[in-house]
Amino acid sequence: NKDLRLPRVCIFKKYNSEYFLIMNNANKISKLATNLEPYRFKIDNTIYSISANTYDLSVKKILSIPLPPQIITHLSKASKASIQIPIENDNKWLIEYLVVDIPQSHIEEWKQVIDMN
């Protein structure tokens, strides 16, 4: 069930001068995310490829995506955004993709974080 793989938490975080998108799910689902392939971040009609880190904790899997400056600049003016997350298939060597559309309310919040320089 792909709905179980959807991120339950999505945090846009500024740490010093760097920005991160951090996601996790509350369920222990091993195939939530993999770092075998780049993540695709689509802002308006531009697609960016970025690498991410996954952390498998005892009760959840955490995904941390560092966002480079060009993505932050584009996000500050964005009207829509989505992220394509590569996820492990049951076979471990096949990759499926989960596309998460970022709600407009989240984008507006992220813009406020960016503006807070």
Secondary structure, 3 states (H helix, E strand, C coil): CHHHHCCCEEEEEEECCEEEEEEEECCCCCCCCCCCCCEEEEECCEEEEECCEEEECCCCEEEEEEECHHHHHHHCCCCCEEEEEEEECCCCCCEEEEEEEECHHHHHHHHHHHHCC
